C-alpha cells in the first residue's frame, strides 16, 4: 500500500467496495463524483449494465443510454416506477435492466428522445412528499 499512487489506492478501494456492497448502495458511496458537479446539476454516477448516465436537475431526472444499434429502438420497451427506470429488450430480447433513480419522479410526463446515438429519457421530479405522523404508544 505504501508504494501505491493515489489513483491506484482509489481503484483498489472501489474494487473492494464493489465486491462487498450491493449495487444499489454503491450510488450512495460514490460521493467523490459530486465534486465535479456542473452549476445546476447533481451528478450521481453508478455503473449500469447499459452504461447509462443518470443525473438530476432541479426539475427533472435524466437517464442517457448509448445506443449501439439503431434497431434497438424498435425492439426495446421503457417503463418507470416512482424510483426506477426499467429497460427491456436490449441488447438481447430477453434482457431487462433496472436503473435506480436518484429522486422520486411523477407517474406521468416522462418522455424519451433519440439523438446522436443516445437515448435520453426525461422524467419529471415529484415534489409531493406526503407523510403521516405515527403515534407511539406505551406497552
N, C-alpha and C positions, 0 to 999 in steps of 0.2 A: 504493500500500500504506500510506503514512503516514496518509492520511485515512480509512482503514477502521476500523470498530468491531471489537471483539473477536469478536462473533458473525459479522461479515462475513468476517473472516480465517479463522475456523474453518470456515465453509461453503465458502470458496474452497479450503482445504486438503483438505476431504473430497471436493470435486468433482474435484480433481486426482488424489487417491488412487483414487477410483472409476474414473477413466479409465485409470490406469496399472497398478493392482494387480488381479489376478483376484479374483472374488467370494469364493472360499474362503479367501483370505489376508486379506481385509478384516476378518474377525472378530477376528483376532489384533491388528490395528492399532487397533481401536476400544477402547482402554483407558480413554478418558475416561468411558465409561459405567459403569465399575466403581466409580467414586467414589460413585455413588448406590445402593449395594448395600443391600438390606434385611438384617436381622440374620443370617438363616441361609440366604440365597440368594446365589448368584453370578450376576449378570446378564451374559449375553453377547448383545449386540444386533447383529444384522446385518439388512439389509433383504431380506426374502424376497418372492418373487413373490406369495404368498398373504397377505402382511402378517402372517406368523406371528411369534409371540413365543416365543423359545426360551430356557429358563433351566434351571439345575440347582440342586438342593438337596443335602444330604448323601447321600441315598439314591436320588434319582430325577432323571431328566431330563424336563422338561415341554415340550411343543410345543402352543401355543394358536393356533388358527386361527379368525379371524372367518368365520362362515358367512352369506353374504348371502341365500341362498335355501335353505330347509329341504329342498327336493327334492334338493339336492346330496348329502345324507346317504345316499340310496338308490342313487345312481349312482357314488359315489366308492369307491375301493379304497385301503386303507392297508397299507403294508409297512414293514419296517425291517431294516437290517443292523446290525452292531455299532457303526457310527458314522454312519449316515444314516437319515433318515425319508423315505419315498417316498409321495407322494400322487398318485393317478391319477384322471382323470375329472372334475376340476373346474377351472375353471368350464365348460370345454368337454370333451366326451367324449374327445378325443384328447390333452388336456393331461397332462403329467407333471411333477411338481415334486419336486426332491431337496433336502432340507434337511440340512446337515451338523450333527451333534450335538456339543455341547461336551465330551462324555465318552463312553467306551465303555459300551455297555449290554448287558444279558443277552439271550439269544435268546428266552427265554420270560418271561412275567409282565407283558407290556405290556397296557394297557387304554386305552379311549377312551370319553369321555362327552361328550354334547352338553347344554349348558345355557345359557340366556340368549344365544342366537345365537353361541355359541363352542363349538368342538370342542376338547376338551382330551385330548391323548394323553400318557399317563404311561408312561415306560419305566424299568425298574429298572436302576440303575447296576451295572456289573460291576467287582468288585474283584480278580478273578483275573488278576493280572499275571504271566503265565508268560514267562520269558525264559531264554535259553540262553547260556552262555559260548561265545565263538568264540576258538579258538586262533589265534595269529598265528605263522606260520612264516616263516623267513628264506629268501630265494631266492638 
